[in-house]
């Protein structure tokens, strides 16, 4: 086919205007058709690209929504983690407080001190203190993360609450038993039983326990009771006798000053006098006696009762 040949177009009119003729090259028509086809293809391709981009955009929007959802979830997890952390820290603080309360309660029952046996002032008529307690830090060191701590902390708190409740009950029951350490002194200079008399230098029975210390060392009631005697009493010098009302009595001898009078009701751990060297004494000390049903007994097992029970 010769594209350069021409087509003749004849246009006839109804009026008497004659016949008009036009001549178009064939290449023009084929060019038009080609352009038209390319235009259709372009429109189709454009529509396809728009649909493809729209799908990709929808996919991106979906991915972005999922990413935002994950970020929101992570933020929620972080917020929950922070809340858990604060809650755990508050519970640990509560546990620390309970632990301090437990220690304080044990201390009020029997001061944490080591009784040292040594030579020193004596008178009267003819291992480390170890409270078994597991360190809170050691208990928590085995936990790997906050989630595990969160599970364990309530159990620890419950354990300490039970311990405090039980110890509080024991403390109430033992208030009238002479188990409180009777002086701010850690130095025992003479034990209960047979000893060499500090004046006669022969063997004699010592019915109490001597605690030496500086002049004016505070002396405490070892249990609740009523002051039966407060004043001078022969070789005991200035002394105090407390009736605990449960077959127990305690005597505090060689005092420098008396802070109670006969008939006074005192509480366990209450200040009742000051250490001195009155009466039959070789120096400043407290002569402390425990009487059970009127018989002298060794005070030391009573003074160390709490730590021995807790160590068992």
TAVEN-V776888 format. One record per helix or strand of 3 or more residues. SS is the DSSP state (a for helix, b for strand). FROM is the first residue (numbers start at 1). TO is the last residue. If there is no record, write none. Layout:
SS FROM TO
SS FROM TO
This chain:
b 6 12
b 19 25
a 26 109
a 136 141
a 146 173
b 187 190
b 193 196
b 203 206
b 209 212
b 218 220
b 225 232
a 234 236
b 238 243
b 248 258
b 271 276
b 285 292
b 295 297
a 300 303
a 305 311
